[in-house]
Amino acid sequence: MTSPLGAQRPDMQQFLQQAQAMQRNLLSAHKELTMLQVQATSGNGAVRATVDGSAQLQKLDIAPEAADPHDTEGLAELVLAAIREATESARELAQQKLLPTIAHTFGESITANLRDATGGH
């Protein structure tokens, strides 16, 4: 059955309202995430990486004693380890913030599917 131009079926209208609400909530959560900072260290604190909630590297601190010119490979490993750990923590934080927003809007079934697709718990 067709509806007059401009008229929407109640189920479609409800879906569109849910999508708009989710978009607003996701934008708000994303803005909140970009303001958060997550840190991780390696080499007993010799290297510290700071990322924002979107997993973008914001700062990298290297203690002078970690900068051995004869062991640049070791320093590179410490840097990568700190960045990887901070990035993974930021991703977990983002998932914790964003999935409940989606679940609230569309229900738990879509959240379970997203959690499975992203490897979340």
Residue frames relative to the residue before (quaternion, step in Angstrom):
aa qw qx qy qz dx dy dz
M 1.0000 0.0000 0.0000 0.0000 0.00 0.00 0.00
T 0.2815 -0.7648 0.5556 0.1648 3.56 -0.88 0.91
S 0.3025 -0.7406 0.5703 0.1865 3.51 -1.17 0.56
P 0.6317 -0.5273 0.3867 0.4164 3.60 -1.14 0.45
L 0.6323 -0.5421 0.3981 0.3847 3.52 -1.17 0.64
G 0.7935 0.2839 -0.2255 0.4888 3.56 -0.87 0.92
A 0.6451 0.4758 -0.3322 0.4971 3.59 1.18 -0.37
Q 0.1702 -0.7850 0.5897 0.0842 3.55 -1.00 0.80
R 0.5240 -0.6018 0.4934 0.3462 3.51 -1.15 0.64
P 0.6185 -0.5773 0.3735 0.3803 3.60 -1.06 0.68
D 0.6662 0.5036 -0.3288 0.4409 3.63 0.90 -0.77
M 0.6467 0.4987 -0.3175 0.4819 3.60 1.04 -0.71
Q 0.6385 0.5209 -0.3259 0.4635 3.57 0.98 -0.81
Q 0.6479 0.5093 -0.3125 0.4724 3.58 0.98 -0.84
F 0.6383 0.5233 -0.3249 0.4618 3.58 0.97 -0.84
L 0.6643 0.5022 -0.3061 0.4613 3.59 0.90 -0.88
Q 0.6370 0.5163 -0.3255 0.4709 3.58 1.01 -0.76
Q 0.6424 0.5115 -0.3193 0.4730 3.58 1.02 -0.82
A 0.6507 0.5172 -0.3163 0.4572 3.59 0.95 -0.87
Q 0.6575 0.4986 -0.3114 0.4713 3.60 0.95 -0.81
A 0.6448 0.5067 -0.3208 0.4738 3.58 0.99 -0.80
M 0.6502 0.5058 -0.3239 0.4653 3.58 0.93 -0.84
Q 0.6342 0.5314 -0.3367 0.4494 3.59 0.94 -0.83
R 0.6546 0.5003 -0.3152 0.4711 3.60 0.90 -0.87
N 0.6799 0.4972 -0.2875 0.4560 3.58 0.90 -0.95
L 0.6576 0.5036 -0.3120 0.4655 3.58 0.99 -0.82
L 0.6349 0.5174 -0.3319 0.4681 3.59 0.97 -0.77
S 0.6491 0.5090 -0.3098 0.4729 3.56 0.98 -0.82
A 0.6693 0.4884 -0.2994 0.4731 3.60 0.92 -0.91
H 0.6399 0.5214 -0.3305 0.4577 3.61 0.99 -0.79
K 0.6386 0.5158 -0.3268 0.4683 3.58 0.97 -0.82
E 0.6443 0.5173 -0.3121 0.4690 3.56 1.00 -0.85
L 0.6503 0.5270 -0.3157 0.4470 3.58 0.97 -0.85
T 0.6652 0.5121 -0.3255 0.4351 3.60 0.89 -0.83
M 0.6566 0.5052 -0.3128 0.4645 3.58 1.20 -0.44
L 0.6045 0.5556 -0.3559 0.4465 3.60 1.23 -0.33
Q 0.1683 -0.7657 0.6089 0.1209 3.55 -1.22 0.48
V 0.1339 -0.7648 0.6286 0.0446 3.52 -1.07 0.89
Q 0.1197 -0.7990 0.5873 0.0476 3.57 -0.91 0.95
A 0.0031 -0.7547 0.6557 0.0232 3.50 -1.29 0.55
T 0.2010 -0.7819 0.5808 0.1047 3.54 -1.14 0.66
S 0.0789 -0.7531 0.6465 0.0929 3.52 -1.35 0.26
G 0.7686 0.3298 -0.2503 0.4877 3.55 -1.26 0.30
N 0.6189 -0.5688 0.3286 0.4305 3.58 0.97 0.89
G 0.7565 -0.3917 0.1960 0.4856 3.55 0.98 0.89
A 0.4430 0.7092 -0.4545 0.3068 3.60 1.23 0.04
V 0.7688 0.1742 -0.1060 0.6061 3.58 1.17 -0.59
R 0.0259 -0.7894 0.6133 -0.0118 3.56 -0.89 0.98
A 0.1320 -0.7737 0.6179 0.0470 3.55 -0.86 1.08
T 0.1150 -0.7674 0.6285 0.0537 3.54 -1.04 0.85
V 0.0207 -0.7811 0.6239 -0.0130 3.55 -0.82 1.05
D 0.4561 -0.6415 0.5201 0.3317 3.55 -1.23 0.36
G 0.7277 -0.4538 0.2988 0.4187 3.56 -1.30 0.10
S 0.6406 0.4813 -0.3249 0.5025 3.58 1.29 -0.17
A 0.5105 -0.6832 0.3778 0.3604 3.57 1.34 0.28
Q 0.4411 0.6584 -0.4828 0.3726 3.58 1.11 0.66
L 0.4633 -0.6872 0.4888 0.2724 3.55 -0.81 1.05
Q 0.1538 -0.8122 0.5608 0.0459 3.56 -0.75 1.10
K 0.8068 -0.0232 0.0716 0.5860 3.55 1.04 -0.77
L 0.0683 -0.7687 0.6351 0.0329 3.53 -1.17 0.69
D 0.0845 -0.7948 0.6008 0.0115 3.56 -0.67 1.14
I 0.0537 -0.7816 0.6214 0.0001 3.55 -0.95 0.98
A 0.3865 -0.7176 0.5316 0.2304 3.56 -0.71 1.09
P 0.6065 -0.5976 0.3800 0.3615 3.60 -0.98 0.80
E 0.6622 0.5207 -0.3217 0.4321 3.60 0.97 -0.77
A 0.6199 0.5426 -0.3454 0.4495 3.61 1.23 -0.32
A 0.6535 0.5349 -0.3014 0.4427 3.58 1.23 -0.43
D 0.0970 0.7966 -0.5813 0.1344 3.55 0.47 1.24
P 0.3845 -0.7531 0.4800 0.2336 3.63 -0.51 1.13
H 0.6638 0.4903 -0.3053 0.4752 3.59 1.22 -0.34
D 0.7579 0.2828 -0.1798 0.5598 3.60 1.27 -0.06
T 0.0641 0.8290 -0.5500 0.0780 3.56 0.70 1.07
E 0.5955 0.5650 -0.3641 0.4399 3.60 1.11 -0.57
G 0.6440 0.5135 -0.3153 0.4714 3.58 1.00 -0.79
L 0.6425 0.5089 -0.3190 0.4759 3.58 1.00 -0.81
A 0.6356 0.5289 -0.3307 0.4550 3.59 0.95 -0.84
E 0.6425 0.5203 -0.3198 0.4629 3.60 0.99 -0.79
L 0.6482 0.5117 -0.3134 0.4689 3.58 1.00 -0.81
V 0.6405 0.5224 -0.3163 0.4656 3.56 0.99 -0.87
L 0.6768 0.4916 -0.2950 0.4618 3.58 0.84 -0.96
A 0.6440 0.5289 -0.3264 0.4461 3.58 0.94 -0.83
A 0.6710 0.4903 -0.3009 0.4678 3.58 0.90 -0.88
I 0.6617 0.4981 -0.3093 0.4673 3.60 0.93 -0.86
R 0.6553 0.5168 -0.3189 0.4492 3.59 0.88 -0.88
E 0.6725 0.4948 -0.3004 0.4611 3.59 0.89 -0.91
A 0.6657 0.4918 -0.3070 0.4698 3.60 0.91 -0.87
T 0.6493 0.5190 -0.3116 0.4604 3.59 0.98 -0.84
E 0.6583 0.4975 -0.3101 0.4723 3.58 0.92 -0.85
S 0.6405 0.5139 -0.3235 0.4701 3.59 0.98 -0.78
A 0.6484 0.5106 -0.3153 0.4684 3.59 1.00 -0.79
R 0.6396 0.5196 -0.3254 0.4638 3.59 0.99 -0.78
E 0.6446 0.5078 -0.3184 0.4746 3.58 0.98 -0.83
L 0.6372 0.5250 -0.3159 0.4674 3.57 0.99 -0.83
A 0.6508 0.5119 -0.3111 0.4665 3.58 0.94 -0.89
Q 0.6484 0.5124 -0.3199 0.4634 3.57 0.94 -0.84
Q 0.6467 0.5200 -0.3174 0.4590 3.58 0.97 -0.84
K 0.6997 0.4626 -0.2699 0.4728 3.59 1.06 -0.72
L 0.7519 0.4414 -0.2261 0.4344 3.58 0.87 -0.96
L 0.6454 0.5520 -0.3447 0.4000 3.61 0.89 -0.79
P 0.6459 0.4987 -0.3528 0.4578 3.65 0.89 -0.66
T 0.6001 0.5534 -0.3589 0.4526 3.60 1.09 -0.62
I 0.6686 0.4823 -0.2909 0.4855 3.55 0.95 -0.90
A 0.6496 0.5249 -0.3179 0.4489 3.58 0.92 -0.88
H 0.6441 0.5319 -0.3203 0.4468 3.55 0.95 -0.88
T 0.7073 0.4684 -0.2599 0.4613 3.56 1.01 -0.83
F 0.8409 0.2186 -0.0684 0.4904 3.57 0.74 -1.04
G 0.6112 -0.5647 0.3642 0.4183 3.58 1.17 -0.17
E 0.6794 -0.5447 0.3391 0.3560 3.52 -1.29 0.47
S 0.5985 0.5950 -0.3858 0.3726 3.64 0.99 -0.63
I 0.6736 0.4684 -0.3123 0.4788 3.61 0.91 -0.80
T 0.6157 0.5460 -0.3471 0.4498 3.59 1.07 -0.68
A 0.6394 0.5159 -0.3257 0.4679 3.59 0.96 -0.83
N 0.6519 0.5060 -0.3168 0.4675 3.59 0.97 -0.80
L 0.6586 0.4942 -0.3066 0.4775 3.61 0.97 -0.82
R 0.6319 0.5312 -0.3325 0.4561 3.56 0.97 -0.84
D 0.6593 0.4939 -0.3050 0.4779 3.59 0.96 -0.85
A 0.6749 0.5142 -0.2962 0.4386 3.59 0.93 -0.87
T 0.7413 0.3918 -0.2194 0.4989 3.59 1.09 -0.69
G 0.5135 -0.6605 0.4126 0.3603 3.57 1.27 0.02
G 0.4116 0.7269 -0.4584 0.3033 3.58 1.22 0.35
H 0.4919 -0.6571 0.4943 0.2863 3.52 -1.35 0.08
